């Protein structure tokens, strides 16, 4: 992680403003691609997404980067009559999906982008020109139903064939279609098609008070509900400039790490299941259930719904109860370590993970991948450490990384992050300050951004308030980054490796289908 070198932008006509932990850079639209390229290539700043908004008869487009101690937000403004931006994908491949998403939802064209259309709004479901995120789109408008699914074929060699998987699965799997193309057993191309359950959460948020939108934010993904609601609350708190009580900050961190532990245990259980270790998978699932019950006892909800509120928390948790539950968590993690010892001593298990699903660090950077997946390839971009929020700057913990980039490296990261999360939890419990857990916040008009390191990585919520209601809401979810680069992990490996590699990514479909 690097700090920004503004000298690299000295030859551009830019306006720079510093505010709290953000550096805002406004420029001409024609300069945006090269500015973003320099921030990414020469400054080595991780790319965190694109946000489009409309203000005062203009379109405003924001490009977010992560610097050491700062969020770097470069922006440009064009008249609302224009529908064309310049692509930055030639500099940052991680922007590819963001530009395709914006083209589908807003109707913008990114000049120079190699492939636009048929992305979130599948052509076999949505009519051309629907553009549901524009303010003039009728939310009650009916759209044609599913007709036929015929994705474009890439591999044309003699003897090649397509293996379609999904989008309908048994059990609790979400809807996603994989088009796998091959000549033999080796996967040559993999195209994941998501968004079959596009819920228009960001559209539904428009013209509603923040408290109601908070309810929606928790339902983006149940497995990371607390992280998403926290990011939303922090965006509103960013607008008001309010100071959150220290006890509330510490408890928020405690619950965020509790969610991370439970999430990672669930991912480990999925990896065990994908490799056919049914007994180990069942043992891990029991531990996940015990973590869910711990969350229920502490907060009243297994997935921590209804706990965050703008200005703090809806509940307080007694110090004695936290210490009591810490002992239970320690027992759970002790059993998890025993399972880990057995897993790494099982050669058939390791054979399915080592040197399988390899992600090169350069690909991880270029695709802007985040969270444990990125850190499994040695790419560090943990927001808790590099742009600390709440009280993370006072916590003693390390950001775990491995360098091999294979399934086993990602598994080790999940295990190690669980240990680091428990380390944070213990520090919080031992130093929990007294005081209130919420403060009254007056909702004022403005723009705010909340950035949280969720279980899967960077979780970013953008909110603009106008006349006391949410006029624009934008969510950048960590799985969106990692789904984009998922194909890199499976291409070149065998069909039988596919479900195992998928499990080691710990991806969420629901975060994308928002």
C-alpha positions as CSV (number, residue, x, y, z in Angstrom):
1,X,0.0,0.0,0.0
2,X,1.4,3.4,-1.0
3,X,0.7,7.0,-0.2
4,X,-0.5,9.3,-3.0
5,X,2.2,11.3,-4.8
6,X,0.3,14.4,-6.1
7,X,3.3,15.4,-8.2
8,X,2.3,12.7,-10.6
9,X,-0.8,14.7,-11.4
10,X,0.8,18.1,-11.6
11,X,0.4,18.4,-15.4
12,X,-3.4,18.1,-15.2
13,X,-6.0,20.9,-14.6
14,X,-7.3,19.5,-11.3
15,X,-8.9,20.9,-8.1
16,X,-7.9,19.2,-4.9
17,X,-9.7,19.3,-1.6
18,X,-8.9,17.4,1.6
19,X,-11.7,16.4,4.0
20,X,-11.1,14.1,7.0
21,X,-9.8,10.8,5.6
22,X,-10.5,11.7,2.0
23,X,-8.7,13.5,-0.8
24,X,-11.1,14.8,-3.5
25,X,-9.7,15.4,-6.9
26,X,-11.9,17.0,-9.5
27,X,-10.8,17.1,-13.1
28,X,-12.0,17.4,-16.7
29,X,-13.7,14.2,-18.1
30,X,-11.1,13.9,-20.9
31,X,-8.3,13.6,-18.3
32,X,-10.0,11.0,-16.2
33,X,-8.6,7.8,-17.8
34,X,-5.0,9.0,-17.6
35,X,-5.4,10.3,-14.0
36,X,-6.9,7.0,-12.9
37,X,-4.1,5.2,-14.8
38,X,-1.4,7.1,-12.9
39,X,-3.1,6.6,-9.6
40,X,-3.3,2.9,-10.3
41,X,0.0,2.1,-12.2
42,X,2.4,4.7,-10.9
43,X,1.0,5.4,-7.4
44,X,0.2,1.7,-6.9
45,X,-3.2,2.6,-5.3
46,X,-5.8,-0.2,-5.1
47,X,-9.0,0.6,-7.2
48,X,-12.3,0.4,-5.3
49,X,-14.9,1.1,-7.9
50,X,-17.0,3.7,-9.8
51,X,-20.1,5.6,-8.6
52,X,-22.4,7.6,-10.8
53,X,-24.8,10.3,-9.5
54,X,-26.8,13.2,-10.9
55,X,-26.7,16.6,-9.3
56,X,-28.0,20.0,-10.5
57,X,-28.7,18.9,-14.0
58,X,-25.3,17.3,-14.3
59,X,-23.9,13.8,-14.1
60,X,-21.1,13.3,-11.6
61,X,-18.9,10.2,-11.8
62,X,-16.6,9.2,-9.0
63,X,-13.6,6.9,-9.1
64,X,-12.4,5.5,-5.7
65,X,-8.9,4.5,-4.8
66,X,-7.3,3.5,-1.5
67,X,-4.2,5.2,-0.2
68,X,-2.3,4.7,3.0
69,X,-4.5,6.5,5.5
70,X,-6.8,8.1,2.9
71,X,-9.5,7.4,0.4
72,X,-8.7,9.0,-2.9
73,X,-11.9,10.1,-4.8
74,X,-11.4,11.6,-8.3
75,X,-14.5,12.9,-10.0
76,X,-15.7,14.7,-13.1
77,X,-18.9,16.4,-14.1
78,X,-20.7,16.5,-17.4
79,X,-24.1,17.9,-18.5
80,X,-27.1,15.6,-17.9
81,X,-27.8,15.7,-21.7
82,X,-24.7,13.7,-22.3
83,X,-24.6,9.9,-22.1
84,X,-21.0,9.2,-23.0
85,X,-17.9,8.8,-20.7
86,X,-14.4,7.7,-21.5
87,X,-13.5,4.2,-20.4
88,X,-10.7,3.6,-17.9
89,X,-10.6,-0.2,-18.5
90,X,-7.5,0.1,-20.7
91,X,-5.7,1.2,-17.6
92,X,-7.6,-0.7,-14.9
93,X,-9.2,-4.0,-15.9
94,X,-11.0,-4.0,-12.6
95,X,-13.2,-1.2,-13.9
96,X,-14.6,-3.4,-16.7
97,X,-17.6,-4.7,-14.8
98,X,-18.3,-1.4,-13.2
99,X,-18.6,0.3,-16.6
100,X,-20.7,-2.5,-17.9
101,X,-23.0,-2.2,-14.8
102,X,-23.3,1.6,-15.3
103,X,-24.1,1.1,-18.9
104,X,-26.9,-1.3,-18.1
105,X,-28.4,0.6,-15.2
106,X,-28.0,4.2,-16.4
107,X,-27.7,3.9,-20.2
108,X,-24.2,5.4,-20.5
109,X,-21.8,4.4,-23.1
110,X,-18.1,4.1,-22.2
111,X,-16.1,5.0,-25.3
112,X,-13.4,2.4,-26.0
113,X,-14.8,-0.3,-23.8
114,X,-14.6,-3.6,-25.6
115,X,-17.9,-5.1,-24.5
116,X,-21.0,-3.4,-23.2
117,X,-24.6,-4.7,-22.8
118,X,-26.2,-8.0,-21.6
119,X,-24.7,-7.9,-18.2
120,X,-26.9,-7.2,-15.2
121,X,-30.0,-6.8,-17.3
122,X,-29.9,-9.9,-19.4
123,X,-31.1,-9.4,-22.9
124,X,-33.3,-12.5,-22.7
125,X,-35.2,-10.9,-19.7
126,X,-35.0,-7.1,-19.9
127,X,-36.0,-4.9,-22.9
128,X,-33.3,-2.8,-24.5
129,X,-33.1,0.7,-23.0
130,X,-34.8,-0.1,-19.6
131,X,-32.1,1.7,-17.6
132,X,-33.8,1.2,-14.2
133,X,-31.4,3.5,-12.1
134,X,-32.4,6.6,-14.0
135,X,-34.7,8.9,-12.0
136,X,-37.4,8.8,-14.7
137,X,-37.7,5.0,-14.6
138,X,-41.0,3.7,-13.4
139,X,-40.3,1.2,-10.6
140,X,-43.8,-0.4,-11.1
141,X,-43.1,-0.9,-14.8
142,X,-43.5,-4.5,-16.0
143,X,-40.8,-6.1,-18.0
144,X,-40.9,-9.2,-20.2
145,X,-40.3,-12.5,-18.6
146,X,-37.6,-15.0,-19.3
147,X,-37.5,-16.3,-22.9
148,X,-34.4,-18.2,-23.7
149,X,-30.8,-18.5,-22.5
150,X,-28.2,-18.7,-25.2
151,X,-24.9,-17.1,-24.1
152,X,-22.3,-16.4,-26.8
153,X,-19.9,-19.2,-27.4
154,X,-16.1,-18.4,-27.4
155,X,-14.3,-21.7,-28.0
156,X,-14.8,-22.9,-31.6
157,X,-12.1,-25.6,-32.0
158,X,-13.1,-29.0,-33.4
159,X,-14.3,-31.2,-30.6
160,X,-15.0,-28.3,-28.2
161,X,-18.2,-28.3,-26.2
162,X,-20.1,-26.2,-23.6
163,X,-20.9,-27.5,-20.2
164,X,-23.7,-25.2,-18.7
165,X,-24.1,-25.3,-14.9
166,X,-27.1,-23.5,-13.3
167,X,-28.7,-21.1,-12.8
168,X,-31.0,-23.4,-10.9
169,X,-29.4,-25.5,-8.2
170,X,-30.7,-27.8,-5.4
171,X,-30.2,-27.0,-1.8
172,X,-29.5,-23.4,-0.7
173,X,-27.4,-22.3,-3.6
174,X,-28.1,-19.0,-5.2
175,X,-29.0,-18.5,-8.9
176,X,-25.9,-18.2,-11.1
177,X,-25.2,-19.7,-14.5
178,X,-21.7,-20.9,-15.4
179,X,-20.9,-21.4,-19.1
180,X,-17.8,-23.7,-19.1
181,X,-16.1,-24.3,-22.5
182,X,-13.6,-27.1,-23.1
183,X,-12.2,-29.5,-25.5
184,X,-11.4,-32.3,-23.0
185,X,-11.4,-32.2,-19.2
186,X,-9.6,-28.9,-18.9
187,X,-11.6,-25.8,-18.5
188,X,-10.5,-23.4,-21.3
189,X,-13.1,-20.6,-20.7
190,X,-15.5,-19.9,-17.8
191,X,-18.2,-17.3,-18.0
192,X,-20.2,-16.7,-14.8
193,X,-23.5,-15.0,-15.5
194,X,-25.1,-13.5,-12.4
195,X,-27.9,-11.0,-11.5
196,X,-30.8,-13.4,-12.2
197,X,-32.3,-12.1,-9.0
198,X,-31.6,-8.5,-9.5
199,X,-33.6,-6.8,-6.7
200,X,-33.1,-3.1,-7.4
201,X,-32.4,-2.4,-3.8
202,X,-30.6,0.9,-4.7
203,X,-33.6,2.0,-6.7
204,X,-36.1,1.1,-4.0
205,X,-34.0,3.2,-1.6
206,X,-34.8,6.4,-3.5
207,X,-37.0,9.0,-1.8
208,X,-37.1,7.0,1.5
209,X,-35.8,8.2,4.9
210,X,-32.4,6.8,5.9
211,X,-33.9,4.6,8.6
212,X,-35.9,2.7,6.0
213,X,-32.9,2.4,3.7
214,X,-30.9,1.0,6.6
215,X,-33.4,-1.9,6.7
216,X,-32.7,-2.5,3.0
217,X,-28.9,-2.4,3.5
218,X,-29.1,-5.3,6.0
219,X,-30.8,-7.5,3.4
220,X,-28.1,-7.1,0.7
221,X,-26.5,-10.3,2.0
222,X,-27.5,-12.1,5.2
223,X,-24.0,-13.5,5.7
224,X,-22.5,-10.0,5.9
225,X,-25.6,-8.0,7.1
226,X,-23.8,-6.2,9.9
227,X,-20.9,-5.0,7.6
228,X,-23.4,-3.6,5.0
229,X,-25.5,-1.9,7.6
230,X,-22.4,-0.5,9.3
231,X,-21.1,0.9,6.0
232,X,-24.5,2.5,5.4
233,X,-24.6,4.1,8.9
234,X,-21.1,5.4,8.5
235,X,-22.1,7.0,5.2
236,X,-24.9,8.9,6.9
237,X,-22.6,9.8,9.8
238,X,-20.0,11.0,7.3
239,X,-22.6,13.5,6.0
240,X,-23.5,14.8,9.5
241,X,-19.9,14.8,10.8
242,X,-21.2,13.4,14.1
243,X,-18.9,11.8,16.6
244,X,-20.1,8.3,17.6
245,X,-19.6,7.3,21.3
246,X,-16.5,5.3,21.8
247,X,-18.4,2.4,23.5
248,X,-20.6,2.2,20.4
249,X,-17.5,2.1,18.1
250,X,-15.9,-0.7,20.2
251,X,-19.1,-2.7,20.2
252,X,-19.5,-2.2,16.4
253,X,-15.9,-3.6,16.0
254,X,-16.7,-6.5,18.3
255,X,-19.8,-7.5,16.3
256,X,-18.0,-7.0,12.9
257,X,-15.3,-9.4,14.0
258,X,-17.9,-11.8,15.4
259,X,-19.5,-11.8,11.9
260,X,-16.2,-12.3,10.2
261,X,-15.4,-15.4,12.4
262,X,-18.8,-16.9,11.7
263,X,-18.6,-16.1,8.0
264,X,-15.1,-17.7,7.6
265,X,-16.1,-20.8,9.5
266,X,-19.0,-21.2,7.0
267,X,-16.6,-20.9,4.1
268,X,-14.3,-23.5,5.6
269,X,-17.2,-25.8,6.0
270,X,-18.1,-25.3,2.3
271,X,-14.5,-26.1,1.3
272,X,-14.7,-29.4,3.3
273,X,-18.0,-30.3,1.7
274,X,-16.6,-29.5,-1.8
275,X,-13.8,-32.0,-1.3
276,X,-16.1,-34.8,-0.1
277,X,-15.1,-34.7,3.5
278,X,-18.7,-35.0,4.8
279,X,-17.8,-35.6,8.4
280,X,-15.4,-32.7,8.6
281,X,-18.0,-30.5,6.9
282,X,-20.7,-31.5,9.4
283,X,-18.3,-30.8,12.3
284,X,-17.5,-27.3,11.0
285,X,-21.2,-26.6,10.4
286,X,-21.9,-27.4,14.0
287,X,-19.3,-24.8,15.0
288,X,-21.0,-22.2,12.7
289,X,-24.3,-23.0,14.3
290,X,-22.8,-22.3,17.7
291,X,-21.5,-19.0,16.5
292,X,-24.9,-18.1,15.3
293,X,-26.4,-18.9,18.6
294,X,-23.8,-16.8,20.3
295,X,-24.8,-13.9,18.1
296,X,-28.4,-14.5,19.0
297,X,-27.7,-14.4,22.8
298,X,-25.6,-11.2,22.5
299,X,-27.9,-9.2,20.2
300,X,-31.2,-11.0,19.7
301,X,-30.5,-11.9,16.1
302,X,-28.5,-14.8,14.6
303,X,-27.3,-12.6,11.7
304,X,-27.1,-9.4,13.6
305,X,-30.0,-7.7,12.0
306,X,-31.5,-4.6,13.7
307,X,-28.4,-3.9,15.8
308,X,-26.8,-1.0,13.9
309,X,-28.5,2.3,13.8
310,X,-27.5,5.7,12.5
311,X,-25.5,7.2,15.4
312,X,-24.5,3.9,17.1
313,X,-26.3,0.8,18.2
314,X,-29.9,-0.1,19.1
315,X,-28.7,-2.2,22.1
316,X,-25.9,-2.2,24.7
317,X,-24.2,-5.4,25.7
318,X,-23.0,-6.0,29.2
319,X,-19.3,-6.4,29.7
320,X,-19.8,-9.5,31.8
321,X,-21.8,-11.1,28.9
322,X,-19.1,-10.4,26.4
323,X,-16.5,-12.0,28.6
324,X,-18.7,-15.0,29.2
325,X,-19.3,-15.4,25.4
326,X,-15.6,-14.9,24.7
327,X,-14.9,-18.1,26.5
328,X,-17.5,-19.9,24.4
329,X,-15.9,-18.5,21.2
330,X,-12.5,-19.6,22.4
331,X,-13.9,-23.1,22.9
332,X,-15.3,-23.1,19.4
333,X,-12.0,-22.0,17.9
334,X,-10.1,-24.6,19.9
335,X,-12.3,-27.3,18.2
336,X,-11.8,-25.6,14.9
337,X,-8.0,-25.8,15.3
338,X,-8.4,-29.6,16.0
339,X,-10.3,-29.9,12.7
340,X,-7.6,-27.9,11.0
341,X,-4.9,-30.2,12.2
342,X,-6.8,-33.2,10.8
343,X,-7.4,-31.5,7.5
344,X,-3.8,-30.6,6.8
345,X,-2.8,-34.2,7.8
346,X,-5.2,-35.5,5.1
347,X,-3.2,-35.9,1.9
348,X,-6.3,-36.4,-0.3
349,X,-7.7,-33.1,1.0
350,X,-4.5,-31.2,0.3
351,X,-4.1,-32.7,-3.1
352,X,-7.4,-31.0,-4.1
353,X,-6.2,-27.6,-2.9
354,X,-2.5,-27.2,-3.4
355,X,-1.5,-25.7,-6.8
356,X,-5.2,-25.7,-7.8
357,X,-7.1,-22.5,-8.6
358,X,-4.0,-20.4,-8.6
359,X,-4.4,-16.6,-8.8
360,X,-1.3,-14.6,-9.8
361,X,-0.8,-11.4,-7.7
362,X,-0.6,-9.3,-10.9
363,X,-4.0,-10.6,-12.0
364,X,-5.4,-9.9,-8.5
365,X,-4.2,-6.3,-8.7
366,X,-5.4,-5.8,-12.2
367,X,-8.9,-7.2,-11.4
368,X,-9.0,-5.1,-8.2
369,X,-9.8,-8.2,-6.2
370,X,-10.3,-7.8,-2.4
371,X,-10.5,-9.6,0.9
372,X,-9.2,-13.0,1.8
373,X,-9.1,-14.0,-1.9
374,X,-6.7,-11.1,-2.7
375,X,-4.6,-11.7,0.5
376,X,-4.2,-15.4,-0.5
377,X,-2.2,-14.1,-3.4
378,X,-0.1,-11.7,-1.3
379,X,-2.1,-8.5,-2.1
380,X,-2.8,-6.5,1.0
381,X,-5.7,-4.1,0.9
382,X,-7.4,-4.4,4.3
383,X,-9.3,-1.2,5.0
384,X,-9.2,-1.8,8.8
385,X,-5.4,-1.4,8.7
386,X,-4.8,1.0,5.9
387,X,-7.7,3.5,6.3
388,X,-8.7,2.7,9.9
389,X,-12.2,3.5,10.9
390,X,-14.0,3.2,14.3
391,X,-11.2,2.3,16.7
392,X,-9.2,-0.1,14.6
393,X,-6.1,2.1,14.7
394,X,-5.9,1.3,18.4
395,X,-6.1,-2.5,17.9
396,X,-3.0,-4.6,17.7
397,X,-3.5,-7.1,14.9
398,X,-1.8,-8.1,11.7
399,X,-3.2,-8.4,8.1
400,X,-2.7,-12.1,7.1
401,X,-1.4,-12.9,3.7
402,X,-0.1,-15.9,1.8
403,X,1.8,-15.8,-1.5
404,X,0.9,-19.1,-3.4
405,X,-2.5,-17.9,-4.5
406,X,-3.9,-21.4,-4.6
407,X,-6.9,-22.9,-2.8
408,X,-4.8,-24.0,0.1
409,X,-3.4,-20.4,0.5
410,X,-6.9,-19.0,0.6
411,X,-7.9,-21.7,3.2
412,X,-5.0,-20.7,5.4
413,X,-6.0,-17.0,5.2
414,X,-9.5,-17.9,6.3
415,X,-8.1,-19.8,9.3
416,X,-5.6,-17.1,10.2
417,X,-8.1,-14.3,9.9
418,X,-10.4,-16.1,12.4
419,X,-7.5,-16.1,14.9
420,X,-6.8,-12.4,14.3
421,X,-10.5,-11.5,14.7
422,X,-10.6,-13.3,18.0
423,X,-7.5,-11.4,19.0
424,X,-9.3,-8.1,18.3
425,X,-12.4,-9.3,20.2
426,X,-10.3,-10.0,23.3
427,X,-8.7,-6.6,23.1
428,X,-12.1,-4.9,22.8
429,X,-13.6,-6.8,25.7
430,X,-10.7,-6.0,28.0
431,X,-10.7,-2.3,27.1
432,X,-14.4,-1.6,26.5
433,X,-15.1,2.0,27.5
434,X,-18.1,3.1,29.5
435,X,-20.8,5.4,28.2
436,X,-23.6,5.6,25.7
437,X,-24.0,3.4,22.7
438,X,-25.7,5.9,20.5
439,X,-26.0,9.6,19.8
440,X,-28.8,11.6,18.2
441,X,-27.9,12.6,14.7
442,X,-29.7,15.3,12.7
443,X,-30.2,14.1,9.1
444,X,-28.8,16.8,6.8
445,X,-28.4,17.1,3.1
446,X,-25.1,16.0,1.6
447,X,-23.0,13.2,0.2
448,X,-21.3,10.5,2.4
449,X,-19.3,7.4,1.9
450,X,-18.9,4.5,4.3
451,X,-16.0,2.1,3.8
452,X,-15.9,-1.1,5.8
453,X,-13.7,-4.3,5.6
454,X,-16.4,-6.9,5.4
455,X,-15.8,-10.6,5.7
456,X,-15.3,-10.8,1.9
457,X,-13.4,-7.5,1.6
458,X,-14.0,-3.9,0.8
459,X,-17.7,-2.9,1.4
460,X,-18.5,0.6,0.2
461,X,-21.8,2.5,0.5
462,X,-22.4,5.9,-1.1
463,X,-25.4,8.0,0.0
464,X,-26.7,11.3,-1.1
465,X,-29.4,12.9,1.0
466,X,-31.7,15.6,-0.4
467,X,-34.5,17.2,1.7
468,X,-34.1,14.6,4.4
469,X,-34.5,11.5,2.1
470,X,-32.1,9.3,0.2
471,X,-32.0,10.5,-3.3
472,X,-29.1,8.3,-4.5
473,X,-27.8,5.1,-3.0
474,X,-24.9,3.0,-4.4
475,X,-23.4,-0.1,-3.0
476,X,-20.1,-1.6,-4.0
477,X,-19.9,-5.1,-2.6
478,X,-16.7,-7.2,-2.2
479,X,-18.1,-10.2,-4.1
480,X,-18.6,-7.9,-7.2
481,X,-14.8,-7.5,-7.4
482,X,-14.0,-11.2,-6.9
483,X,-16.7,-12.7,-9.2
484,X,-15.1,-10.6,-11.9
485,X,-11.7,-12.4,-11.5
486,X,-13.2,-15.8,-10.6
487,X,-12.7,-17.2,-14.1
488,X,-8.9,-16.8,-13.7
489,X,-9.0,-19.4,-10.9
490,X,-10.7,-22.1,-12.8
491,X,-9.4,-21.7,-16.3
492,X,-6.6,-24.2,-17.0
493,X,-7.9,-26.7,-14.3
494,X,-10.1,-29.8,-14.6
495,X,-13.9,-30.0,-14.3
496,X,-13.6,-31.9,-11.1
497,X,-11.7,-29.0,-9.5
498,X,-14.4,-26.4,-10.3
499,X,-16.6,-26.8,-7.2
500,X,-13.6,-26.9,-4.9
501,X,-12.1,-23.7,-6.4
502,X,-15.5,-22.0,-6.2
503,X,-15.7,-22.9,-2.5
504,X,-12.3,-21.4,-1.7
505,X,-13.4,-18.0,-3.1
506,X,-16.2,-17.7,-0.5
507,X,-18.3,-15.7,-3.0
508,X,-21.8,-14.3,-2.4
509,X,-24.3,-14.2,-5.2
510,X,-26.8,-12.2,-3.1
511,X,-24.3,-9.3,-2.8
512,X,-24.3,-8.9,-6.6
513,X,-28.0,-9.5,-7.1
514,X,-29.0,-6.5,-5.1
